[in-house]
Amino acid sequence: MKPGDVVDEAMHTLRDAIKDDGKKGWKKLMDYDKYTTRDWLGSNWDHHGFLNPKLPPFNATTINFLEIMNG
């Protein structure tokens, strides 16, 4: 699996929401706006404010790797 695939998998929900309905998708994206990309990748909070074990969280080493490879 390529680094870009990992990032795409982590962000597909937001991307799909924006494609499906721009206004609702934007609102969903704004639910996460309080996080930097690094913070979000290191968390597993969903947009309802609940822990979701299906979301990342990636450790710092993985986040660094993804950041470097997707630069």
Backbone as XML, in Angstrom:
<?xml version="1.0"?>
<chain id="A" units="angstrom">
  <residue number="1" name="MET">
    <atom name="N" x="0.847" y="-1.174" z="0.000"/>
    <atom name="CA" x="0.000" y="0.000" z="0.000"/>
    <atom name="C" x="0.893" y="1.238" z="0.000"/>
  </residue>
  <residue number="2" name="LYS">
    <atom name="N" x="0.571" y="2.165" z="-0.862"/>
    <atom name="CA" x="1.332" y="3.416" z="-0.962"/>
    <atom name="C" x="0.867" y="4.402" z="0.111"/>
  </residue>
  <residue number="3" name="PRO">
    <atom name="N" x="1.746" y="5.326" z="0.519"/>
    <atom name="CA" x="1.362" y="6.322" z="1.526"/>
    <atom name="C" x="0.105" y="7.109" z="1.142"/>
  </residue>
  <residue number="4" name="GLY">
    <atom name="N" x="-0.020" y="7.450" z="-0.128"/>
    <atom name="CA" x="-1.202" y="8.182" z="-0.572"/>
    <atom name="C" x="-2.484" y="7.391" z="-0.360"/>
  </residue>
  <residue number="5" name="ASP">
    <atom name="N" x="-2.388" y="6.055" z="-0.491"/>
    <atom name="CA" x="-3.552" y="5.204" z="-0.267"/>
    <atom name="C" x="-4.008" y="5.270" z="1.185"/>
  </residue>
  <residue number="6" name="VAL">
    <atom name="N" x="-3.047" y="5.340" z="2.092"/>
    <atom name="CA" x="-3.373" y="5.416" z="3.522"/>
    <atom name="C" x="-4.111" y="6.723" z="3.817"/>
  </residue>
  <residue number="7" name="VAL">
    <atom name="N" x="-3.607" y="7.821" z="3.279"/>
    <atom name="CA" x="-4.241" y="9.121" z="3.495"/>
    <atom name="C" x="-5.624" y="9.137" z="2.841"/>
  </residue>
  <residue number="8" name="ASP">
    <atom name="N" x="-5.719" y="8.615" z="1.620"/>
    <atom name="CA" x="-7.014" y="8.565" z="0.938"/>
    <atom name="C" x="-8.041" y="7.781" z="1.737"/>
  </residue>
  <residue number="9" name="GLU">
    <atom name="N" x="-7.637" y="6.656" z="2.292"/>
    <atom name="CA" x="-8.545" y="5.839" z="3.090"/>
    <atom name="C" x="-9.005" y="6.598" z="4.337"/>
  </residue>
  <residue number="10" name="ALA">
    <atom name="N" x="-8.091" y="7.316" z="4.959"/>
    <atom name="CA" x="-8.439" y="8.057" z="6.175"/>
    <atom name="C" x="-9.385" y="9.213" z="5.880"/>
  </residue>
  <residue number="11" name="MET">
    <atom name="N" x="-9.317" y="9.783" z="4.679"/>
    <atom name="CA" x="-10.088" y="10.988" z="4.377"/>
    <atom name="C" x="-11.258" y="10.746" z="3.440"/>
  </residue>
  <residue number="12" name="HIS">
    <atom name="N" x="-11.498" y="9.511" z="3.044"/>
    <atom name="CA" x="-12.534" y="9.263" z="2.046"/>
    <atom name="C" x="-13.925" y="9.697" z="2.505"/>
  </residue>
  <residue number="13" name="THR">
    <atom name="N" x="-14.236" y="9.589" z="3.784"/>
    <atom name="CA" x="-15.555" y="9.972" z="4.275"/>
    <atom name="C" x="-15.819" y="11.451" z="4.028"/>
  </residue>
  <residue number="14" name="LEU">
    <atom name="N" x="-14.834" y="12.287" z="4.336"/>
    <atom name="CA" x="-14.995" y="13.726" z="4.117"/>
    <atom name="C" x="-15.058" y="14.059" z="2.631"/>
  </residue>
  <residue number="15" name="ARG">
    <atom name="N" x="-14.199" y="13.466" z="1.862"/>
    <atom name="CA" x="-14.173" y="13.721" z="0.419"/>
    <atom name="C" x="-15.495" y="13.312" z="-0.223"/>
  </residue>
  <residue number="16" name="ASP">
    <atom name="N" x="-16.009" y="12.139" z="0.158"/>
    <atom name="CA" x="-17.268" y="11.661" z="-0.401"/>
    <atom name="C" x="-18.438" y="12.544" z="0.015"/>
  </residue>
  <residue number="17" name="ALA">
    <atom name="N" x="-18.414" y="13.029" z="1.259"/>
    <atom name="CA" x="-19.493" y="13.901" z="1.738"/>
    <atom name="C" x="-19.538" y="15.195" z="0.930"/>
  </residue>
  <residue number="18" name="ILE">
    <atom name="N" x="-18.374" y="15.737" z="0.597"/>
    <atom name="CA" x="-18.323" y="16.972" z="-0.189"/>
    <atom name="C" x="-18.786" y="16.708" z="-1.615"/>
  </residue>
  <residue number="19" name="LYS">
    <atom name="N" x="-18.409" y="15.566" z="-2.185"/>
    <atom name="CA" x="-18.846" y="15.228" z="-3.540"/>
    <atom name="C" x="-20.360" y="15.014" z="-3.597"/>
  </residue>
  <residue number="20" name="ASP">
    <atom name="N" x="-20.908" y="14.362" z="-2.581"/>
    <atom name="CA" x="-22.340" y="14.030" z="-2.577"/>
    <atom name="C" x="-23.226" y="15.256" z="-2.388"/>
  </residue>
  <residue number="21" name="ASP">
    <atom name="N" x="-22.850" y="16.118" z="-1.474"/>
    <atom name="CA" x="-23.639" y="17.319" z="-1.178"/>
    <atom name="C" x="-22.683" y="18.364" z="-0.644"/>
  </residue>
  <residue number="22" name="GLY">
    <atom name="N" x="-22.340" y="19.312" z="-1.487"/>
    <atom name="CA" x="-21.327" y="20.309" z="-1.143"/>
    <atom name="C" x="-21.555" y="21.015" z="0.177"/>
  </residue>
  <residue number="23" name="LYS">
    <atom name="N" x="-22.789" y="21.475" z="0.429"/>
    <atom name="CA" x="-23.059" y="22.217" z="1.660"/>
    <atom name="C" x="-22.965" y="21.319" z="2.884"/>
  </residue>
  <residue number="24" name="LYS">
    <atom name="N" x="-23.564" y="20.136" z="2.823"/>
    <atom name="CA" x="-23.499" y="19.212" z="3.962"/>
    <atom name="C" x="-22.068" y="18.713" z="4.153"/>
  </residue>
  <residue number="25" name="GLY">
    <atom name="N" x="-21.387" y="18.461" z="3.054"/>
    <atom name="CA" x="-19.998" y="18.011" z="3.133"/>
    <atom name="C" x="-19.102" y="19.061" z="3.761"/>
  </residue>
  <residue number="26" name="TRP">
    <atom name="N" x="-19.330" y="20.327" z="3.377"/>
    <atom name="CA" x="-18.543" y="21.417" z="3.962"/>
    <atom name="C" x="-18.797" y="21.511" z="5.453"/>
  </residue>
  <residue number="27" name="LYS">
    <atom name="N" x="-20.066" y="21.373" z="5.872"/>
    <atom name="CA" x="-20.400" y="21.419" z="7.300"/>
    <atom name="C" x="-19.685" y="20.299" z="8.044"/>
  </residue>
  <residue number="28" name="LYS">
    <atom name="N" x="-19.661" y="19.113" z="7.443"/>
    <atom name="CA" x="-18.963" y="17.981" z="8.064"/>
    <atom name="C" x="-17.471" y="18.279" z="8.178"/>
  </residue>
  <residue number="29" name="LEU">
    <atom name="N" x="-16.892" y="18.847" z="7.131"/>
    <atom name="CA" x="-15.477" y="19.202" z="7.167"/>
    <atom name="C" x="-15.203" y="20.215" z="8.277"/>
  </residue>
  <residue number="30" name="MET">
    <atom name="N" x="-16.096" y="21.166" z="8.463"/>
    <atom name="CA" x="-15.925" y="22.182" z="9.495"/>
    <atom name="C" x="-16.016" y="21.583" z="10.907"/>
  </residue>
  <residue number="31" name="ASP">
    <atom name="N" x="-16.676" y="20.426" z="11.047"/>
    <atom name="CA" x="-16.693" y="19.741" z="12.339"/>
    <atom name="C" x="-15.276" y="19.348" z="12.764"/>
  </residue>
  <residue number="32" name="TYR">
    <atom name="N" x="-14.416" y="19.116" z="11.772"/>
    <atom name="CA" x="-13.026" y="18.726" z="12.042"/>
    <atom name="C" x="-12.067" y="19.909" z="11.968"/>
  </residue>
  <residue number="33" name="ASP">
    <atom name="N" x="-12.561" y="21.085" z="11.642"/>
    <atom name="CA" x="-11.699" y="22.228" z="11.380"/>
    <atom name="C" x="-10.839" y="22.627" z="12.574"/>
  </residue>
  <residue number="34" name="LYS">
    <atom name="N" x="-11.240" y="22.240" z="13.774"/>
    <atom name="CA" x="-10.453" y="22.588" z="14.962"/>
    <atom name="C" x="-9.139" y="21.811" z="15.033"/>
  </residue>
  <residue number="35" name="TYR">
    <atom name="N" x="-8.999" y="20.789" z="14.197"/>
    <atom name="CA" x="-7.795" y="19.962" z="14.186"/>
    <atom name="C" x="-6.880" y="20.338" z="13.032"/>
  </residue>
  <residue number="36" name="THR">
    <atom name="N" x="-5.578" y="20.238" z="13.260"/>
    <atom name="CA" x="-4.657" y="20.252" z="12.128"/>
    <atom name="C" x="-4.737" y="18.865" z="11.509"/>
  </residue>
  <residue number="37" name="THR">
    <atom name="N" x="-4.193" y="18.705" z="10.319"/>
    <atom name="CA" x="-4.205" y="17.380" z="9.698"/>
    <atom name="C" x="-3.467" y="16.379" z="10.576"/>
  </residue>
  <residue number="38" name="ARG">
    <atom name="N" x="-2.356" y="16.806" z="11.140"/>
    <atom name="CA" x="-1.580" y="15.913" z="12.019"/>
    <atom name="C" x="-2.395" y="15.504" z="13.237"/>
  </residue>
  <residue number="39" name="ASP">
    <atom name="N" x="-3.088" y="16.479" z="13.855"/>
    <atom name="CA" x="-3.914" y="16.163" z="15.023"/>
    <atom name="C" x="-5.015" y="15.175" z="14.665"/>
  </residue>
  <residue number="40" name="TRP">
    <atom name="N" x="-5.673" y="15.419" z="13.530"/>
    <atom name="CA" x="-6.773" y="14.557" z="13.125"/>
    <atom name="C" x="-6.293" y="13.135" z="12.840"/>
  </residue>
  <residue number="41" name="LEU">
    <atom name="N" x="-5.168" y="13.013" z="12.134"/>
    <atom name="CA" x="-4.634" y="11.678" z="11.847"/>
    <atom name="C" x="-4.223" y="10.949" z="13.127"/>
  </residue>
  <residue number="42" name="GLY">
    <atom name="N" x="-3.861" y="11.704" z="14.152"/>
    <atom name="CA" x="-3.457" y="11.104" z="15.420"/>
    <atom name="C" x="-4.609" y="10.877" z="16.381"/>
  </residue>
  <residue number="43" name="SER">
    <atom name="N" x="-5.824" y="11.151" z="15.938"/>
    <atom name="CA" x="-6.987" y="10.958" z="16.804"/>
    <atom name="C" x="-7.907" y="9.899" z="16.208"/>
  </residue>
  <residue number="44" name="ASN">
    <atom name="N" x="-8.871" y="9.482" z="16.972"/>
    <atom name="CA" x="-9.901" y="8.611" z="16.402"/>
    <atom name="C" x="-11.282" y="9.099" z="16.840"/>
  </residue>
  <residue number="45" name="TRP">
    <atom name="N" x="-11.417" y="10.430" z="16.873"/>
    <atom name="CA" x="-12.714" y="11.046" z="17.173"/>
    <atom name="C" x="-13.494" y="11.179" z="15.883"/>
  </residue>
  <residue number="46" name="ASP">
    <atom name="N" x="-14.761" y="10.815" z="15.919"/>
    <atom name="CA" x="-15.576" y="11.014" z="14.726"/>
    <atom name="C" x="-16.219" y="12.398" z="14.765"/>
  </residue>
  <residue number="47" name="HIS">
    <atom name="N" x="-16.993" y="12.747" z="13.749"/>
    <atom name="CA" x="-17.561" y="14.095" z="13.675"/>
    <atom name="C" x="-18.684" y="14.324" z="14.682"/>
  </residue>
  <residue number="48" name="HIS">
    <atom name="N" x="-19.091" y="13.268" z="15.406"/>
    <atom name="CA" x="-20.092" y="13.429" z="16.460"/>
    <atom name="C" x="-19.438" y="13.612" z="17.829"/>
  </residue>
  <residue number="49" name="GLY">
    <atom name="N" x="-18.118" y="13.562" z="17.885"/>
    <atom name="CA" x="-17.409" y="13.730" z="19.146"/>
    <atom name="C" x="-17.246" y="12.448" z="19.941"/>
  </residue>
  <residue number="50" name="PHE">
    <atom name="N" x="-17.408" y="11.300" z="19.277"/>
    <atom name="CA" x="-17.259" y="10.014" z="19.942"/>
    <atom name="C" x="-16.001" y="9.309" z="19.452"/>
  </residue>
  <residue number="51" name="LEU">
    <atom name="N" x="-15.401" y="8.516" z="20.322"/>
    <atom name="CA" x="-14.270" y="7.704" z="19.885"/>
    <atom name="C" x="-14.766" y="6.654" z="18.909"/>
  </residue>
  <residue number="52" name="ASN">
    <atom name="N" x="-14.036" y="6.484" z="17.834"/>
    <atom name="CA" x="-14.396" y="5.506" z="16.818"/>
    <atom name="C" x="-13.187" y="4.634" z="16.544"/>
  </residue>
  <residue number="53" name="PRO">
    <atom name="N" x="-13.205" y="3.384" z="17.000"/>
    <atom name="CA" x="-12.040" y="2.515" z="16.817"/>
    <atom name="C" x="-11.724" y="2.205" z="15.357"/>
  </residue>
  <residue number="54" name="LYS">
    <atom name="N" x="-12.631" y="2.504" z="14.423"/>
    <atom name="CA" x="-12.366" y="2.258" z="13.008"/>
    <atom name="C" x="-11.571" y="3.391" z="12.366"/>
  </residue>
  <residue number="55" name="LEU">
    <atom name="N" x="-11.506" y="4.558" z="13.013"/>
    <atom name="CA" x="-10.702" y="5.662" z="12.504"/>
    <atom name="C" x="-9.259" y="5.472" z="12.922"/>
  </residue>
  <residue number="56" name="PRO">
    <atom name="N" x="-8.314" y="6.203" z="12.256"/>
    <atom name="CA" x="-6.907" y="5.895" z="12.430"/>
    <atom name="C" x="-6.549" y="5.294" z="13.776"/>
  </residue>
  <residue number="57" name="PRO">
    <atom name="N" x="-6.262" y="5.812" z="14.913"/>
    <atom name="CA" x="-5.319" y="6.923" z="14.961"/>
    <atom name="C" x="-3.942" y="6.431" z="14.543"/>
  </residue>
  <residue number="58" name="PHE">
    <atom name="N" x="-3.216" y="7.253" z="13.854"/>
    <atom name="CA" x="-1.859" y="6.887" z="13.463"/>
    <atom name="C" x="-0.884" y="7.424" z="14.503"/>
  </residue>
  <residue number="59" name="ASN">
    <atom name="N" x="0.205" y="6.703" z="14.714"/>
    <atom name="CA" x="1.221" y="7.184" z="15.657"/>
    <atom name="C" x="2.093" y="8.238" z="14.967"/>
  </residue>
  <residue number="60" name="ALA">
    <atom name="N" x="2.910" y="8.930" z="15.757"/>
    <atom name="CA" x="3.723" y="10.035" z="15.243"/>
    <atom name="C" x="4.663" y="9.595" z="14.124"/>
  </residue>
  <residue number="61" name="THR">
    <atom name="N" x="5.239" y="8.419" z="14.230"/>
    <atom name="CA" x="6.151" y="7.930" z="13.191"/>
    <atom name="C" x="5.414" y="7.752" z="11.868"/>
  </residue>
  <residue number="62" name="THR">
    <atom name="N" x="4.220" y="7.190" z="11.924"/>
    <atom name="CA" x="3.428" y="6.986" z="10.711"/>
    <atom name="C" x="2.993" y="8.321" z="10.124"/>
  </residue>
  <residue number="63" name="ILE">
    <atom name="N" x="2.561" y="9.250" z="10.978"/>
    <atom name="CA" x="2.152" y="10.573" z="10.499"/>
    <atom name="C" x="3.329" y="11.282" z="9.837"/>
  </residue>
  <residue number="64" name="ASN">
    <atom name="N" x="4.507" y="11.209" z="10.433"/>
    <atom name="CA" x="5.706" y="11.813" z="9.822"/>
    <atom name="C" x="5.978" y="11.211" z="8.456"/>
  </residue>
  <residue number="65" name="PHE">
    <atom name="N" x="5.890" y="9.890" z="8.348"/>
    <atom name="CA" x="6.132" y="9.203" z="7.085"/>
    <atom name="C" x="5.113" y="9.661" z="6.034"/>
  </residue>
  <residue number="66" name="LEU">
    <atom name="N" x="3.827" y="9.681" z="6.413"/>
    <atom name="CA" x="2.795" y="10.098" z="5.473"/>
    <atom name="C" x="3.005" y="11.540" z="5.023"/>
  </residue>
  <residue number="67" name="GLU">
    <atom name="N" x="3.396" y="12.383" z="5.945"/>
    <atom name="CA" x="3.629" y="13.787" z="5.610"/>
    <atom name="C" x="4.799" y="13.932" z="4.628"/>
  </residue>
  <residue number="68" name="ILE">
    <atom name="N" x="5.861" y="13.196" z="4.855"/>
    <atom name="CA" x="7.033" y="13.263" z="3.979"/>
    <atom name="C" x="6.716" y="12.708" z="2.605"/>
  </residue>
  <residue number="69" name="MET">
    <atom name="N" x="6.024" y="11.579" z="2.555"/>
    <atom name="CA" x="5.758" y="10.917" z="1.284"/>
    <atom name="C" x="4.665" y="11.610" z="0.476"/>
  </residue>
  <residue number="70" name="ASN">
    <atom name="N" x="3.788" y="12.359" z="1.125"/>
    <atom name="CA" x="2.711" y="13.058" z="0.423"/>
    <atom name="C" x="2.993" y="14.538" z="0.284"/>
  </residue>
  <residue number="71" name="GLY">
    <atom name="N" x="4.098" y="14.994" z="0.905"/>
    <atom name="CA" x="4.597" y="16.322" z="0.938"/>
    <atom name="C" x="3.813" y="17.393" z="0.364"/>
  </residue>
</chain>
